[in-house]
Amino acid sequence: MPPVPPMRLLSYAERDLPAGLAAQVTAIEARVWPGSAPGHDPALRPRVLLLVDDAGTVGASLALLHKEIPCGGRGRRAAGLSAVVTRPELRGRGLGGRLVAGARAALAADPAVDLALFSCDRPLAPFYEAAGFERLPGTVLVGGTPAEPLATDAPGFDKEVLAAFFAPDPEAAADRAALTGTRVPLYPGAVDRLW
């Protein structure tokens, strides 16, 4: 297996993502998730994180989506990971873990984010835990819209909810307690139905 070339972490608001990089992300996502629609709802202020080599080749990408959610009787500024993908021929070489850890660090440094909250397929939970996220036992995210909800405990889903808390203690402890074992009305909309 040839070595992975050095890659740097780049970050763009989705609307500012250069066309060449956007085309690569779309192509990688289409290979991994045939039939998927590219892009995210602008209302969620999508930010794209990429690992890119010196030749401009995208090795892995993800989107950070942002929304205020109810948490313990108050609004909290949440961000979620979405569309985490690695170029198939580069899988198994640590790019995904590096990218997800970079996303967690970027969120922790963002003063406009109180917490990260997202779901993944249950077998992937250890991958996200290795990047610094924690499982929220019994927590269910309710996505979609109030009229057309999509919950992580819907029939046929095998999802795990993960989080990271960035507010200073005791706020972070209160956020964790408020979100653990509850149904969280995320409602990101009809485009990004469940991040």
matplotlib code that plots the C-alpha trace (Angstrom):
import matplotlib.pyplot as plt

x = [0.0, 1.6, 2.0, -0.6, 0.9, 1.0, -2.4, -3.4, -6.7, -8.7, -12.0, -14.5, -18.0, -19.8, -20.8, -17.1, -15.8, -13.7, -15.4, -12.6, -12.7, -16.5, -16.6, -14.2, -16.3, -19.4, -17.7, -16.4, -19.8, -21.4, -19.0, -19.7, -23.4, -24.8, -27.8, -27.0, -27.7, -24.7, -24.7, -26.5, -29.3, -27.8, -29.9, -27.6, -24.6, -22.6, -18.9, -16.8, -13.6, -11.2, -7.9, -6.2, -2.7, -0.3, -1.6, -5.1, -6.6, -9.3, -8.6, -11.5, -14.2, -17.1, -19.6, -20.3, -23.9, -25.1, -28.4, -29.8, -31.5, -33.4, -31.4, -32.5, -34.9, -32.6, -31.2, -27.8, -25.7, -25.1, -23.0, -23.3, -21.0, -22.5, -21.3, -18.1, -16.4, -12.9, -11.8, -12.4, -8.8, -7.4, -9.6, -7.9, -5.0, -6.2, -7.5, -11.0, -9.9, -7.6, -10.4, -12.9, -10.4, -9.7, -13.5, -13.8, -10.8, -12.3, -15.7, -14.0, -12.2, -15.4, -16.9, -20.2, -20.6, -21.7, -21.8, -21.5, -24.3, -24.8, -25.7, -23.9, -24.4, -23.8, -20.7, -19.0, -19.3, -15.8, -14.3, -15.9, -15.0, -11.4, -11.6, -12.9, -16.6, -18.7, -21.8, -25.1, -26.8, -30.5, -30.5, -32.6, -32.2, -35.5, -34.6, -36.6, -39.3, -42.1, -44.6, -42.3, -40.0, -37.2, -35.8, -32.6, -34.7, -37.0, -37.6, -34.6, -32.2, -29.3, -28.0, -25.9, -25.9, -22.5, -21.6, -18.9, -19.5, -17.5, -19.1, -17.3, -18.2, -20.8, -22.7, -21.1, -22.2, -25.7, -25.9, -24.7, -27.3, -30.1, -29.4, -28.5, -31.4, -33.8, -35.5, -33.8, -36.0, -33.1, -35.4, -32.7, -35.2, -36.1, -32.6, -30.3, -33.0, -30.7, -27.1]
y = [0.0, 3.3, 5.9, 8.7, 12.0, 14.8, 16.4, 19.7, 20.5, 23.2, 24.8, 26.8, 28.0, 25.7, 28.7, 29.7, 26.2, 26.4, 24.7, 22.2, 21.0, 21.0, 18.8, 16.3, 16.2, 15.6, 12.8, 11.1, 11.2, 9.8, 6.9, 6.1, 7.0, 6.6, 8.8, 11.2, 14.9, 17.2, 20.2, 21.2, 23.5, 27.1, 27.8, 25.4, 27.5, 24.5, 24.6, 22.1, 20.6, 18.8, 17.0, 18.0, 17.0, 19.4, 18.5, 19.6, 16.1, 15.7, 12.7, 13.1, 15.6, 16.4, 19.1, 20.9, 22.0, 24.6, 25.1, 26.2, 23.4, 23.3, 21.9, 21.9, 24.8, 27.0, 27.3, 25.9, 26.5, 23.0, 21.8, 18.4, 16.4, 15.3, 13.6, 12.3, 10.6, 9.3, 8.7, 4.9, 4.1, 5.9, 4.3, 2.5, 5.0, 7.3, 10.2, 9.9, 9.9, 12.8, 14.8, 14.1, 15.0, 18.2, 18.9, 18.4, 20.8, 23.4, 23.2, 23.4, 26.6, 28.2, 30.6, 30.4, 26.6, 25.3, 21.6, 19.1, 16.6, 14.1, 10.5, 7.7, 4.0, 2.1, 0.2, 3.6, 4.9, 3.8, 5.6, 8.9, 8.2, 7.8, 11.4, 12.7, 12.5, 10.6, 8.5, 9.7, 6.6, 6.5, 9.8, 10.0, 12.8, 13.7, 15.1, 16.1, 18.6, 18.6, 17.7, 14.9, 13.8, 11.3, 9.9, 7.9, 5.2, 4.8, 1.2, -0.1, 2.5, 1.4, 4.8, 6.0, 9.6, 11.2, 14.6, 16.9, 19.7, 22.9, 25.3, 25.8, 23.6, 23.6, 24.5, 21.6, 19.2, 20.6, 20.3, 16.6, 15.8, 17.6, 15.7, 12.2, 9.8, 12.2, 12.8, 15.9, 17.9, 18.7, 19.3, 20.4, 20.5, 18.6, 18.8, 17.6, 15.4, 13.9, 15.0]
z = [0.0, -1.0, 1.7, 2.0, 0.9, 3.6, 3.9, 5.4, 7.1, 5.3, 6.4, 4.3, 4.7, 2.2, 0.0, -0.3, -1.1, -4.3, -7.3, -7.8, -4.2, -4.2, -7.3, -5.6, -2.5, -4.6, -6.5, -3.4, -1.7, -4.9, -4.9, -1.2, -1.1, -4.7, -5.3, -2.5, -3.1, -2.7, -0.3, 2.8, 3.9, 4.1, 7.2, 9.1, 8.3, 6.8, 7.1, 5.2, 6.6, 4.2, 4.2, 1.0, -0.3, -2.0, -5.4, -4.3, -4.0, -1.3, 0.9, 3.3, 4.0, 6.4, 7.1, 10.3, 10.6, 13.2, 15.0, 18.3, 20.2, 23.5, 26.4, 30.0, 29.5, 27.6, 24.1, 23.3, 20.2, 18.8, 15.9, 14.3, 12.0, 8.7, 5.5, 7.0, 4.1, 3.0, -0.5, -0.8, -1.9, 1.1, 3.8, 6.7, 6.8, 9.6, 7.5, 8.8, 12.4, 11.8, 10.2, 12.9, 15.6, 13.7, 13.6, 17.3, 17.9, 15.6, 17.4, 20.8, 19.7, 18.3, 20.9, 19.0, 19.7, 23.1, 22.2, 19.4, 19.0, 16.2, 15.4, 13.6, 12.8, 16.1, 14.8, 14.1, 17.7, 18.8, 15.8, 17.0, 20.7, 19.6, 18.3, 21.6, 21.4, 24.0, 23.8, 25.3, 26.5, 25.8, 23.9, 20.7, 18.1, 16.4, 12.9, 9.9, 10.7, 13.3, 10.6, 9.2, 12.0, 11.6, 14.9, 15.5, 17.1, 14.1, 12.9, 10.8, 12.3, 14.5, 15.6, 18.5, 19.6, 20.4, 21.9, 23.1, 25.6, 25.2, 27.7, 31.0, 33.9, 35.5, 32.3, 30.4, 33.1, 33.1, 29.2, 29.4, 32.1, 30.2, 26.9, 28.3, 28.0, 26.4, 23.0, 21.5, 19.0, 16.6, 13.5, 11.0, 8.2, 5.0, 3.4, 6.2, 7.8, 10.4, 10.9]

ax = plt.figure().add_subplot(projection="3d")
ax.plot(x, y, z, "-o")
ax.set_aspect("equal")
plt.show()
